[in-house]
């Protein structure tokens, strides 16, 4: 009798936690062509990472997961140039499932003679925060407080030029459950890491991104990387990339292709054009010099030195 009970338990555990036989074929929703070498993620219960892998030459991804029938699973794909994809899946089925992902009409392709930047993200181990696609994805109270702050800092007209282009919404309670090591972090996790973007092709700005960090109540923890335009209206104006290049050349600073960036100088409270060049390179290590030009006035703010190891 005892042996029969143990056998029943073993059979139940086997059925409840069967190894995944699922297969997914990822295709372009417009052309219907397979997408190869594309990262695919398996998420458990919408916020816990369990697997990642690449599609093969036929666009097929086979998860490597021991699936628990008591859990829900999602396939999550974040492909450059495509709209984000997330869908509930059945890892216990051995049928090939075709997944269509669609090109993002708002995707900005990089072109020569423009500068681009992107927001970084925070790594939370197995925990996967939600990604907001627009400001309307924020809770109403957080959205209202954030918009009021941005308008008060940037002015309404400049605020209208911004777009929420990504970020992370962190459920702190779930973070500490899913990622046990989060309690040992040497830094404080917050609830909202939001990335705003700005574009002005006429000034040579393909995309400039700025992050702002909020706590769970919507209070500002880290200010957005834009000047306080409402208090300094002149900082709404920017000199172009080409004008900044002319200034650098007139000051005998050699321009290295691809080493021009637009950044925020926290100490100055201004955007700055940065021109970086290598001054020494022995194959193992290198030295850098960066010329910094105020992006509002064209004034040279100085140079800074740097180094690195290959």
ZARODREN-415857 format. One record per residue (C-alpha): residue number from 1; residue in one letter; x, y, z. Coordinates in steps of 0.001 Angstrom, whole numbers, padded with zeros to 6 digits, m for minus. Example, Ala and Ser with C-alpha at 12.3 -4.5 7.8 and 13.67 -1.06 7.14 Angstrom:
 num residuo       x       y       z
   1       A  012300 m004500  007800
   2       S  013670 m001060  007140
This chain:
 num residuo       x       y       z
   1       X  000000  000000  000000
   2       X  002835  002336  000941
   3       X  004665  001577 m002307
   4       X  001505  002346 m004336
   5       X  001126  005748 m002645
   6       X  004744  006635 m003412
   7       X  004250  005589 m007049
   8       X  001186  007832 m007370
   9       X  003140  010773 m005932
  10       X  006024  010183 m008345
  11       X  003665  009990 m011323
  12       X  001957  013220 m010240
  13       X  005299  015035 m009885
  14       X  006379  013777 m013310
  15       X  003192  015067 m014929
  16       X  003281  018366 m013030
  17       X  006885  019129 m013942
  18       X  007376  017656 m017391
  19       X  010326  018664 m019555
  20       X  009239  021094 m022282
  21       X  008818  019751 m025815
  22       X  007532  023061 m027168
  23       X  008843  024596 m030397
  24       X  008260  028082 m031763
  25       X  008906  029439 m035248
  26       X  009485  033196 m035260
  27       X  008594  034987 m038484
  28       X  008273  038526 m039782
  29       X  004542  039233 m039621
  30       X  004666  041169 m042913
  31       X  007033  039160 m045121
  32       X  006328  035806 m043393
  33       X  010058  035092 m043564
  34       X  011738  033296 m040637
  35       X  013872  035417 m038310
  36       X  017117  033673 m037416
  37       X  019558  034333 m034561
  38       X  016852  036111 m032569
  39       X  016947  035979 m028776
  40       X  013782  034532 m027224
  41       X  012972  034516 m023507
  42       X  010733  032243 m021475
  43       X  009126  034074 m018549
  44       X  007259  032398 m015689
  45       X  004172  034089 m014194
  46       X  004953  037288 m016146
  47       X  007972  038355 m014100
  48       X  010417  035478 m013564
  49       X  013039  034661 m016185
  50       X  013592  030915 m016702
  51       X  015228  030481 m020119
  52       X  016777  032275 m023080
  53       X  017895  031003 m026460
  54       X  018331  031827 m030147
  55       X  016262  030890 m033161
  56       X  018044  028690 m035695
  57       X  018361  029262 m039456
  58       X  014680  028321 m039892
  59       X  013621  030738 m037164
  60       X  012871  027930 m034702
  61       X  013400  028281 m030953
  62       X  013256  025282 m028608
  63       X  013015  026203 m024913
  64       X  015183  024305 m022439
  65       X  012759  024308 m019510
  66       X  011397  021836 m016995
  67       X  007840  023170 m017053
  68       X  005648  023166 m013945
  69       X  001954  022661 m014770
  70       X  001062  024838 m011785
  71       X  002816  027823 m013346
  72       X  002010  030039 m016323
  73       X  004616  030764 m018978
  74       X  005115  033504 m021537
  75       X  007266  033865 m024636
  76       X  008900  037286 m024691
  77       X  010767  038666 m027703
  78       X  012418  042075 m027844
  79       X  013859  042419 m031336
  80       X  015503  045536 m032720
  81       X  013231  047160 m035273
  82       X  010185  045171 m034184
  83       X  007333  045776 m031773
  84       X  007799  044013 m028418
  85       X  006145  040601 m028291
  86       X  004827  038785 m025211
  87       X  002299  035941 m025244
  88       X  001102  033133 m022975
  89       X  002350  029752 m024149
  90       X  001876  026047 m023437
  91       X  005230  024414 m022796
  92       X  003639  020971 m022489
  93       X  002566  020874 m026136
  94       X  004912  019413 m028750
  95       X  003221  021228 m031638
  96       X  005215  023771 m033617
  97       X  003728  027212 m032919
  98       X  004315  030022 m035423
  99       X  004901  033398 m033817
 100       X  004577  036583 m035874
 101       X  006420  039728 m034801
 102       X  005800  042977 m036647
 103       X  008125  045826 m037694
 104       X  007896  048912 m035493
 105       X  007045  051956 m037619
 106       X  008468  054166 m034876
 107       X  011877  052480 m034936
 108       X  014672  054964 m035631
 109       X  017331  053666 m037995
 110       X  020775  055110 m037511
 111       X  022112  057229 m040359
 112       X  025513  058892 m040796
 113       X  026253  062370 m039394
 114       X  023720  062111 m036568
 115       X  024357  061245 m032921
 116       X  022409  058596 m031031
 117       X  022180  057420 m027444
 118       X  020145  054849 m025561
 119       X  018997  054318 m021993
 120       X  020597  051614 m019909
 121       X  018567  049093 m017923
 122       X  019013  047630 m014454
 123       X  019734  043917 m014064
 124       X  017552  042297 m011396
 125       X  018673  038677 m011692
 126       X  015744  036349 m012448
 127       X  013184  039083 m011894
 128       X  011904  040752 m015071
 129       X  010229  044157 m014587
 130       X  007426  045356 m016830
 131       X  008387  047609 m019737
 132       X  006173  050670 m020311
 133       X  005414  051376 m023972
 134       X  003873  054781 m023282
 135       X  003318  057126 m020374
 136       X m000252  055796 m020199
 137       X  001153  052494 m018912
 138       X  001948  054202 m015603
 139       X m000580  054323 m012751
 140       X m002677  057494 m012994
 141       X m001279  059033 m009815
 142       X  002326  058407 m010904
 143       X  001649  059715 m014408
 144       X  000092  062924 m013096
 145       X  002936  063633 m010677
 146       X  005564  062874 m013349
 147       X  003977  065027 m016053
 148       X  003569  067949 m013649
 149       X  007237  067683 m012708
 150       X  008503  067471 m016285
 151       X  006400  070451 m017398
 152       X  007598  072469 m014389
 153       X  011245  071667 m015228
 154       X  011250  071670 m019028
 155       X  008313  073905 m019944
 156       X  005239  072659 m021745
 157       X  006544  073150 m025295
 158       X  009756  071225 m024719
 159       X  007868  068520 m022829
 160       X  005729  067937 m025934
 161       X  008914  066980 m027829
 162       X  009632  064104 m025447
 163       X  008561  060493 m025896
 164       X  008617  057731 m023312
 165       X  010684  055173 m025172
 166       X  011181  052490 m022568
 167       X  012179  051790 m019019
 168       X  011357  049424 m016173
 169       X  008439  049264 m013740
 170       X  009569  047307 m010689
 171       X  007180  045579 m008291
 172       X  009422  045660 m005229
 173       X  007438  043014 m003361
 174       X  007802  040590 m006260
 175       X  011455  041508 m006723
 176       X  012331  040336 m003210
 177       X  010368  037108 m003707
 178       X  011691  036205 m007162
 179       X  015269  037394 m006669
 180       X  016309  036504 m003126
 181       X  019701  038137 m003590
 182       X  018000  041526 m004034
 183       X  018029  041887 m000242
 184       X  021830  041910 m000417
 185       X  022121  044632 m003062
 186       X  024561  047388 m002079
 187       X  022202  049897 m003687
 188       X  018503  050696 m003302
 189       X  016099  049416 m005993
 190       X  013339  051845 m006951
 191       X  009966  051412 m008630
 192       X  010218  053407 m011856
 193       X  013195  053697 m014204
 194       X  011845  055671 m017159
 195       X  013598  056547 m020418
 196       X  012534  059610 m022413
 197       X  013847  060406 m025885
 198       X  014274  063586 m027891
 199       X  015069  064038 m031588
 200       X  016114  067027 m033712
 201       X  017643  065966 m037013
 202       X  018217  069605 m038036
 203       X  020679  069870 m035109
 204       X  022314  066523 m035863
 205       X  020511  064701 m033043
 206       X  019232  061339 m034263
 207       X  018171  060368 m030752
 208       X  019061  061666 m027314
 209       X  017753  059688 m024355
 210       X  017431  060712 m020719
 211       X  016483  058649 m017703
 212       X  014480  059686 m014658
 213       X  014046  057489 m011558
 214       X  011015  057565 m009248
 215       X  010158  055809 m006004
 216       X  006920  053889 m005493
 217       X  005052  057117 m004688
 218       X  006283  058932 m007779
 219       X  008806  061107 m005952
 220       X  011952  062014 m007902
 221       X  014971  059950 m006878
 222       X  017197  060783 m009850
 223       X  016454  063846 m011956
 224       X  015953  063611 m015705
 225       X  019091  064281 m017747
 226       X  017817  067501 m019287
 227       X  018519  071102 m018240
 228       X  016054  073054 m016102
 229       X  014684  074958 m019080
 230       X  011837  076606 m017208
 231       X  014373  078398 m014975
 232       X  016910  078845 m017800
 233       X  014933  079411 m021045
 234       X  018126  079914 m023046
 235       X  018901  076225 m022535
 236       X  016000  075286 m024793
 237       X  018306  076299 m027658
 238       X  020981  073949 m028957
 239       X  023833  074544 m031362
 240       X  024007  071937 m034104
 241       X  026441  069064 m034344
 242       X  028049  070717 m037375
 243       X  028486  074014 m035509
 244       X  030083  072167 m032600
 245       X  032455  070388 m035011
 246       X  033521  073747 m036447
 247       X  034219  075040 m032939
 248       X  036323  071972 m032141
 249       X  038327  072277 m035366
 250       X  038885  075990 m034823
 251       X  040482  075031 m031524
 252       X  042808  072553 m033222
 253       X  041048  069470 m031877
 254       X  041158  066546 m034331
 255       X  037736  065026 m034903
 256       X  037649  061235 m034828
 257       X  034793  059724 m036862
 258       X  032089  058137 m034727
 259       X  033386  059653 m031497
 260       X  030976  062551 m031166
 261       X  028236  062417 m028532
 262       X  025621  064598 m026859
 263       X  025623  064203 m023079
 264       X  024250  065827 m019942
 265       X  026710  067592 m017645
 266       X  025179  067383 m014167
 267       X  027576  069926 m012653
 268       X  026794  072510 m015335
 269       X  023131  071577 m015665
 270       X  023636  071680 m019433
 271       X  023791  069466 m022475
 272       X  027287  069246 m023929
 273       X  028829  068107 m027182
 274       X  031729  065723 m026517
 275       X  034546  065031 m028977
 276       X  036708  062064 m028034
 277       X  040010  061085 m029607
 278       X  042646  058437 m028879
 279       X  045975  060002 m027949
 280       X  047937  056791 m027343
 281       X  047345  053115 m028145
 282       X  049882  050316 m027669
 283       X  047464  047511 m028513
 284       X  046885  046567 m024881
 285       X  045844  049893 m023375
 286       X  044871  053297 m024693
 287       X  044541  056908 m023593
 288       X  041740  059307 m024489
 289       X  041170  063035 m024564
 290       X  037679  064527 m024727
 291       X  036840  068104 m025681
 292       X  033636  069381 m024055
 293       X  031574  072103 m025733
 294       X  028492  073692 m024158
 295       X  025634  072654 m026460
 296       X  023661  075832 m025673
 297       X  026328  078527 m026056
 298       X  029164  076900 m028018
 299       X  031606  077786 m025233
 300       X  034466  075353 m024683
 301       X  034189  074002 m021152
 302       X  037512  072189 m021169
 303       X  038983  068759 m021801
 304       X  039163  065577 m019784
 305       X  041556  062631 m019904
 306       X  040684  058953 m019818
 307       X  042192  055539 m020371
 308       X  041198  051944 m020895
 309       X  042418  048382 m021389
 310       X  041587  046299 m024446
